[in-house]
């Protein structure tokens, strides 16, 4: 089963819970990828459609015309570093930020100019925003009360959500009498009890300790699936994104640079930012003159390589990406292995990671012995099928089109005449 190294601890927590869902067995389809032009026929088929969204503050753009959709019942995470624009996107969807351009549709209805209270979105904040003078029951019931829901129905709906959240018996407690995990469940219950069309979550687990975060990831995913609620989740935490999401959108400097299932985002990043930001990766830049000359040398491979098609004109940077778990390393020489030297090592919880200088590149690998030390000579190799080719423009954005792949020169293949393949 696919388990990125940095996710193994979180995966154990998820696997221990009945009904938990991890990065495999995902439901999102290619039609819901970022950048799809959501035409009139498809808009009504999505819970959320964002088109050409531009957001700026004080004349400075922070979101650069992003496009994406969220299907009904889909859990989509916007993952990115601080300042990438992800929270601005969520606040625009919620109605707290007015975009400079573009459209936001919940279902088939445009939300431009619609106040937040009329958008029927459930919102969960990082701070929980519980009313300290209200009990658990009163906090959860607040949204129903402001909507004028009859008392009998209010009681019934609060009881239903309290049971679903495993909060029975705590109805009379105040926030200061609850644990952090209980407060988080109350905030989630308050958002869901109004039966929103869309659930928006802005880094809701950031204030919790690691163990409680892992438990709440399982709880949030369980509840989201139980209610089949379309969800936009904001985080900078990769473990949260990979554990809970049907689809991950990676955001950087106001652009959505990647959008795919968690497994693909990890194994086949489409740009260098995603390869560096998600987990650990050996990112080997290939000189463009080598690529155009169809003579590429890589550490861990005895052969030289060509690309299976001519390099597109818009390519400004070319990389080969390798995840450390696919690189084999040994302490003694062997035929077909490339020599390198250990530069550094670091303990990564489940494994010891070593950085190896091989030729002009640095390669990350998992030390199988746990005993390798800096300056030690080692030998490495990796399977060609594990390498992923990344082509991007000079601005660092992925080039569109057919994926490039590497072809060994001595295989007798005429590289520029090959059909489409996967990197």
N, C-alpha and C positions, 0 to 999 in steps of 0.2 A: 504494500500500500504506500502511496505517495506521502512522504512526511519530510518536508524541509527541515534541515537541522535545527533552525531557530524556533521551530514550532513543536518539537517533540514533547516538551513539558506540557504545553497547553493542550496538545492532542490527547495526552493521557487523561486529562480532566474531562475532555469532551467524550472520549470513548467510554468512560465510566458511567456516563449518564444515558439512560434509555431514551431512544429517539433523538439523540444528538446527531448533528450533521456536520461533517467536516468538508475538506476541500474536494472530495470526489463524489460522484453521483449527483452532479449539479444540474439544475433545470433550465438555466437561462440559454437562449438561443442566439444565433448570430444576428438575427434581426434586431436584437436589442443592444447592439454594440454602440459605443459612443461614435458620433460622427455620422450615423445613419440619417438620411434626410427623412424625417417623419412626415410623410404626406398626409393629405386629408383623410385617406382611407385608414391609415394606421394610427392617427392621433387618438381616436376614440377607443382603440384597443389597448392603450397603455394607461397605467395609473397616473404617470407623470411624463410630460414631454417638455424638454427644455431646448429651445432653438435659438442659436446665435446670441446667447446671453452675454451682455457686456455690462460690467460693473466698475465704477470708479469712485474714488474718494478725493475730493479737492483737486480734480483735474488729473489725478494719477490713476491709470487703469490697473485694476487688480484681477479682473476676469476678462479674458480675451475672446469673447464670442464662442463659448462652449456649447456643444450639442450632446444631448443624451436622452435616453428614455428609461423608465422603470416599468416593467410589466406588472400585471396584477398578481399580488402575492410574492413578488420578488424582493429579495434582500440585497440591496446594492450599497457598497461602501465607497465613499470618497476618501482615499488614502493619500496623504501627502505631508510634507514638513510644515512647520509653522510658517505662515506668510504665503502659502501656495495659493490661497483663494478659496479653499474648500468651505470654510465657515461662511464666507460671503455668499457662496452659491446657496447654501442651506437657508441663510437668512432671507435671501431673495425669494426662494420658494415659499418660505413661511409668511412673507409679506412685510418683514421688518426692514428690508432694504429695497429701494426703488431702483431697478436697473436702468442704465442709460439707453440700452437697445435690446432687442430680442423679445422672445415670448416665453411664457411659462403657462402650461396647461395642466390642470388636474382633471383627469378624464378628458372630455372634449371641450371643456370651458377654459377660456383664457383668464388668467388671474391678474393681468396687468390692471392696476387701479382698484383691485378688490382688497378690502381691508383684511388683516390677519384673522379676525374673529369670524369672518364669513368664508374662509377657505376650507374649513373642516379638516384641519391638520392637527394631529396630536404631536406635542413637542415635549421632548425630554432634554433638560439642560444638564451641563456638567455639575452645576451647584445644587441640583434637585429642585430648588425653589419651592420647598414646602412651606406652608404657613405655620410658624411656630406656635401660634395660639389655637390651632385647630387640631383635633384628633385625627387619627388615621382615617377613620370613616369620613369625617368632614372634609379632609383634604381630597380624598378620592371623589367625593360627591360634588365638589365645588363647581366643576364644569357643567354638570347636569343641572345644578341649581340655577346657575346663571342663564341656562338655556330654557328655563321654565318647565323642566320635566316634572310630571306629577309625582307626588311623594311615594305612591305605591310602586311606580315603575322605577323611581330613583333607588328605593330600598332594594328592589329585586336586582337591578343592574350592578349596584355596588356589591351586593352579596355574591353575585356571580363572579365578578372580577377578583374579589378578595379570596374566593375559593381557588380560582385559577392561579393566583399568585402565591398560594400557600401562606396567606397572612391571617387565616382564621384565628380568633382569640385575641388579636391585637387591635381590634377596632377602636378601643377607648384610649389607646396610647398616643402620647404626643411625640413629635419628631425627636426631641432630646432624650426620649426613653427608648429609642430604636437604634439598632446597629446601622452601620453604613449600608450593608446589603439590604436590610429591611427598608431603609429610606429610599434606596434606589428602586426597589420593587413598588413602593407606594407611588413614586413619581411616574413609573411606567404604567401602573394601574390607572392613575389619574388621566394619563394621555389616552389610554385605550377605552376607558369606560364610556367616552362620548361617541365611540364607534366612528373613528375618523376614516377618511378616504386614503390618508397617507400619514405614516408615522415618521417623524423627523427626530433624529437623535444626535446631539452635538457633544461628542466626546464624553458620554455619560459615565464612563468607568475610570476617568483619569484620577479621581481622588481616592480610589480604593487601593488596598495593598494587593500584591501579586496573587496570592491565593484566592482572595475574594473576587478579584477581577476574573480569574479563570472560572470560578463558580457562576458568576453573573453572566459570562459569555454563554454558558450552557443554558441558563435560565432565559435570557433574552431570546436566544434562537428557538427554544422550546415554545415560548409564548408567541413569538412571531409566526411560527408555523401553525400553532393551535388556532390562532385567530385569522390566519392567512392574510395578514396585513402587509401591504406594500410599504417598504421601508427604505429611507435614505439615511445612512449612518455615516457620521463624520469621525475620523480618528487619524492619528499619526502612528498608532500602534499596529505593527504588522501582524502580531499574534491575534489581535481582535479581528482584524480584517479577514485573515485566512481561516479562522475558526468558524466564523458566522456567515460569511457572505456567499450568495449565489454568484455574484459578479463583483469584481473590484475595478474601480476607476482610479488610476494613479494621476495625481495632479501636481504640477510644478509650474511656478511663476505664471499662474493664471490660465494655464492650458491643461486640458485632460490629455496626457501623453500616452496612456495605455488604458484599455478597457477590455477585460476578458474574464473568463473563469479563473479562480485562484490558481489552479494547477498550471494553466498556460502563462499567467502573469509571472509565476515563479520560474518555470522551466524554459519559457520562450519569450523573454522580454523583448519588446519591439524597439526600445531605445536605450541608450547608455544610462540615462538617469534611472529608469526602472531597474536595470540590472544592478546598479550600485545601491539604490535605495531599498530594494526588497531583498532581504537576506544578505548573504555574502556571495560575491562572484569574482572570478578571474575575468577581467575585461581587457583583452589584448587588442590594441589598435593596429590595424593593418595599413601600411602605407598605400596610398591610392595608386602609386606607380607600380608597386608589386601586383596589386589586384588587376590593373589594366594590362600588365605584362603577363598575366596568368602564371605567376610563379611566386606562391605564398609559402613562406616557411613558418612553422609553428613548433613550439616546444612540446615534447611528448609524442612527436610524430616523426618517423624516419622519412616519410615521403614529403614532397612539396605538393602544393595544391593549386587548383584553379577554381574560379567561380563557374557555376553551371550556365551562366549567361553574361552578356556584356554588362559592365557596370553602368547603371543609369546616370545620365548627365547631372541630375540634381543631387547626387550623393556627395556630401562634403566630408563625412567621416565613416569609416568602416571598422567594425569590431567583430571579434569572435568572443562569445561569452561561454564560460564553463562554470558550473556549480561545483563547489569543493568536494561534494560526496561522490562525483563521477571520476575524479582524478585518482589514479592509483599511484602509490609511492612506496619505494622500497630502499633499503640501506645498501644493497649491493648491485653491481652492474648486471645487466641481462640484455640479450639481443632484442633490438626493437624499442628499447627504453632510452630516454634522453637524460643526460646528466644535468644536475642542478645543484644548488647549495641552499641550505635552510637559512633564511634571512631573519625570521622571527617566529615566535610561537605564542599562542594564547589559549587559555583554558576556556572552552565554550559550554561548560556544563555537562553535556552528554559526550563530548569529544574534545580532543586536543587539535586545534587548527594550527597548521604551519604555513608560512609564506615562503615560497621557493623561487629563487632567482634562476631562470633557465634562459640563457641567451639574453636577448634584450627585453624579455617579458618577465613578469612576476606572476606566479600561479599559486592559488590557494588550494590546499588539500587537507584531508583528515589523516592525521598520523595514526596508523593502525596499531603501532606499538606503544604510543604514548611516551616514548623515550627520546625522540629526536630533539636535537639542540641546535642553536644558531651556529653557523659556519660548518655544519656537518654536510659532506657530500651525499647526495641522494639521487635516485633515478625515478623518473615519472613516465606515465603514459596514460592515454585516455582513448575511448572509442570515438570514432569520427561521428557516429550517430548522436553522441551526447553534446556535440558542439552546436551552438546557435549563432548564426550570422546576423548582425545588426547593421542596417544601413540607415543613416540619418543625414539630414541636411546640415548646413553650416550653423543653423540656429539650434541644433540639438533635437529637432523634432523628427519622428520616424518618416521615412520615405514610403509612400504608398506603392502598392503593386505586388507582384509575385515575389514570395520570399526567395532570397538567394541561398544557395547551399554550396558546400565545398566538395570538390571532386579530386581524388588523388590523380596526379599526372601519369603515374606509371600504369594506371588501369587501362590505358589505351582508349580513353574516352575523349571525344572532341567536346570540350566543356561548353563552348558557346552554342552548341546545337542541342543541348539537353532540354527536356521538357520541364515543367514546373515540378518542384520538389520542396520538401520541408527542410529547414535548416536544423 
